[in-house]
Amino acid sequence: QVQLVESGGGLVQAGGSLRLSCAASARAFSNYAMAWFRQAPGKEREFVAAISPTGGTYSPDSRFTGSRDNAKNTVYLQMNSLRPEDTAVYYCALGPVVATHANQYTSWGQGTQVTVSS
């Protein structure tokens, strides 16, 4: 029922930046936690960043910063100082509480490809 649509991916040189967006159709969007995950070929889905309903953020990598605009039903992922090992499909996710495990989120977008060239 909930639909999430990512955009903003593409090809970028090492050291460059990208900002990903995720537009949500969810009713009462401001009540939900949001997150970003990524998955490279042959690898498990990896936590990137989480954003609480009130806009608090957490990421284990300081190069990545999540944010949200509840008036637009949209979350963002700012990615700086990108490296080739950041190449992956990036997904946004929605869930009832902030979490770092993929199985705790209930809705997912289709993903957007990010490729970082050396």
C-alpha atoms as one frame of an Amber mdcrd trajectory, in Angstrom:
protein
   0.000   0.000   0.000   2.831   2.383   0.889   4.926   3.411  -2.107   8.478
   4.742  -1.922  10.311   6.046  -4.997  14.032   6.813  -4.948  15.785   9.185
  -7.327  19.106  10.970  -7.705  21.449   8.077  -8.370  23.934   7.974 -11.202
  27.607   7.948 -12.108  30.025  10.097 -10.117  33.811  10.307  -9.891  35.636
   9.347  -6.716  35.640  12.272  -4.297  32.367  13.638  -5.631  28.945  14.027
  -4.030  25.354  13.006  -4.676  22.036  13.679  -2.974  19.433  10.930  -3.164
  15.718  11.574  -2.655  12.874   9.267  -1.647   9.253  10.338  -2.103   6.653
   8.519   0.019   2.912   8.046  -0.439   2.355   6.991   3.196  -0.485   8.432
   5.202   0.805  10.231   8.317   4.361  10.184   6.947   5.623  12.263   9.866
   4.862   9.401  12.299   7.306   6.960  10.668  10.985   6.293  10.939  12.886
   6.246   7.651  16.190   4.709   6.646  18.625   4.178   3.807  20.263   0.846
   2.980  22.538  -0.236   0.161  23.314  -3.527  -1.540  26.211  -4.395  -3.823
  26.234  -7.526  -6.021  26.840 -10.645  -3.954  26.583  -8.746  -0.657  23.927
  -8.468   2.038  21.868  -5.328   2.391  23.813  -2.831   4.529  22.522  -0.059
   6.802  23.532   3.461   5.732  21.466   5.997   7.709  18.271   6.389   9.732
  15.996   9.391  10.288  13.576   9.556  13.216  10.044  10.980  12.853  11.279
  14.253  14.360  14.329  14.511  12.099  17.042  13.060  14.300  19.681  11.238
  12.258  22.225   8.475  12.681  24.818   7.065  10.319  27.883   4.951  11.114
  29.750   6.725   8.294  30.166  10.498   8.662  30.258  10.955   4.878  26.525
  10.138   4.736  23.777  12.285   6.255  20.056  11.558   6.156  17.348  14.201
   6.469  13.602  14.577   5.970  11.056  17.163   4.905   7.709  16.092   6.337
   5.845  18.805   4.424   6.989  17.131   1.181   6.776  13.487   2.358  10.413
  13.154   1.293  13.675  11.923   2.795  17.175  12.606   1.523  20.628  11.082
   1.693  23.570  13.439   1.227  26.649  11.482   0.135  30.064  13.175   0.155
  33.644  12.100  -0.593  32.412   9.059  -2.482  34.654   6.057  -3.107  34.433
   3.210  -5.627  33.480   0.840  -2.803  30.308   2.913  -2.284  28.994   1.561
  -5.597  25.662  -0.158  -4.886  21.915   0.051  -5.269  20.596   2.415  -2.586
  17.159   1.804  -1.070  14.926   3.866   1.183  12.746   2.166   3.779   9.869
   3.046   6.119   9.031   1.503   9.483   7.340   2.084  12.836  10.546   2.700
  14.807  14.159   3.626  14.161  16.288   0.535  13.535  19.524  -0.536  11.863
  18.324  -3.977  10.671  16.558  -4.277   7.342  13.967  -6.755   8.607  12.558
  -4.153  11.006  11.285  -1.963   8.148   7.931  -2.618   6.529   8.055  -0.791
   3.172  10.809  -0.446   0.576  11.509   1.457  -2.584  12.836  -0.145  -5.758
  16.288   1.375  -5.342  18.521   3.726  -7.296  21.936   2.795  -8.692  24.996
   4.718  -7.515  28.246   4.043  -9.376  31.503   5.673  -8.263  34.359   5.602
 -10.769  38.042   5.772  -9.890
